[in-house]
Amino acid sequence: MEQEFYPAATPAGRGLRGLLPLAVLALAALVLWSCAPVSQDVGHLRRDPWSLEEPRSLIVKFMRFDYQIQPVGDVAGVRGWAYLDTSKVPGWAKWIDSLTLTVYLSNPEGHVLAQDSRSFLPRAAKADEGVAFEFSLRPEQWGSRPLFVTFGYRVVLTEGRDVAGGKETFFASEDAITR
């Protein structure tokens, strides 16, 4: 006598099949969330009020930015010089191995509306020799609220250009935070 084979439907099997729609929904939500725009904030950084064509200076922890903002159509050009404050870094730090500067345009709450970044070639770390920069800012809309400008940086300092062996490294950074 032949018997027909029927797979046993266990309560655990039925429960897992019931979770499948929830798992698909959770995965879809995760994908949509990862595609959402990320907001950045500079409220923790020192900021200057937005001021066109007026020479300004902004001093942050390890750098000073002397700059001027010049409108060019719907773009704002920010140009100037960045100076490393060598009195605040270790005495052995004589070489800028890596330098990235960023300018941020923000609203009064510190939410970033536009930004631009540049990386610079290695160079000697001297207080009196600045790094010339030029940025372009183009926010989606200018609005009528007050605007602020701030600068971020990431700098890696070393003992020298080609120091062999136990190369010391000093890292400093001030940047927008992501929320």
N, C-alpha and C positions, 0 to 999 in steps of 0.2 A: 504494500500500500504506500503510495506516494503522498507525501505531505507538502503542502504549499508553504513557502518560506515568507514570513512577514516580519520586517524589521520591527523591533520593539520600539515603541515611542515612549521614551522615558520623560519624566517630568523635567529633568535637567535639559534635555534636547529641546523641548517645547519652550523653555524659559530663554534659551540662547537665541532661538529664532525670534522671539518677541523683542529682544534687545537690538536686533539688526537695524530696524528703522531708526532707533535712537542713536546708534553708532554712526549711521550715514548722516543724520542730522548734525551730530557733533562735528564730524569731519567737514561738512559743508560750512558750518559756522567758523571753524578754525581757518579754513581757506579764505573766507571772506574777511575775517579779522586781520589776517596777515597781509592782505592787499590794501587795507585801510591806510590813508596817509598818516605818517608819523609826525606829531607836532614837536617842535623844539622850543626850548625856553632859555632865555639869557637873563632872567630876573636876578640871578645870583651873581652876575658880573657887574662891574662898574660900567655905567653907560653915560653917554653925553646926549643932550637934546640935539635933534636934527637941526643943523644950521647950514644954509647954503652959502658958498663962496666966502666963508669966514675961516681964517686959519685957526685950528683947534689943536689941543694936546690932551691925550688921555693916558694916564699912568695906571698900569695894572701891576700885578705882583712882581713880575720879572722883566717887564718891558714898558717902553714909552712909545706911543704912537703920535707923531705929529702929522696932521692930515688936513685936507680940505675937500669939501664936497662940491662938485660942479654938475649942474643939470645939463643933460644932452638929450633933448626930446623927452621920451618917456623913461629914460635911463638916467640913473644918478652915478656919476663917476666919483670914486673915492680914491684919491692919490695922496701919497706922502712918504714918510720914512718911519721905519720901526727901529728902535734902539734897545739893545739888551742892557739891562741894569747889571753890570758885572760886579757891583758891590754886594749883590744878593746871591751870587752863585759861588761855589767853592773856588778857592784860589787856583787850583790845578786845572780848572775848566777853561782851556785856551782855544778850543776848536768847536765850531758849530757843525756837527756831523749831519744834522737833519733839522730843517725848519719849515713849518707850514703855518701860514697866516690866513685868518678868515675874518671877513667883516660881516657883521649882522645888522640888519635893519629890523627894529622891533616896535611893538606898540607899548603903551604905558605899563601894561601888565608883564611885559617881558617876552611875549610870544613872538617868535621869529616870523617876519613877513617875507624876507628875502635874505640871501647870503651869497657870498662868493669866496672861493679859496684859491690860494696859490702856494706852490712848494718852491723852495729856493735851493740853489746849489750850496754845498758846504763852503765854509769860509772861516777865517780867523774870528774869534770872539773878542771884539774890541768895543768898548763903551762909546767911543767917539766916531765909529764907523757904522752908520745905519744901513738898513736894507731898504732900497726904494721899492714901493709897491704901487699897484694900480688895480682897482677893482671896479666892477660894474654891478649895480643893483637894479633889478627890474621886478618890483612886487606885482602881484596880480592886479591889485588896485591900491592907489595911494590913500584914499579916504580923507577924512577931515580931522581925524584925531591927531594929537601930537605923536611924533615919531622919535625914535632914539637910535643911536648908532653905538656899536661896541665892537671890540676886536677880540678874537680868540687866537690862540697860538699853541703849537706843539713844538718843543725844541729839545734836541738831544745834544748835550755837550760832552766832549771827551778831552783827554789830556793834550792831544795833538793830532795832526793829520795822519801820520804813519807810526804811531807808538806801538811797539811790539810788546808781547807779553800781557801782563795784567792791566789791561786798559780800563781806567776808571770811566764811569758813565754817570751823567747827571741828566735827569729828565724833568721837564716842567711843562705843564699844560693848563690852559684855561679855555674851555669850550662850552658851547651850548649843551644842555642836557636834553635827552629825549624822553618824552612822556607818552 
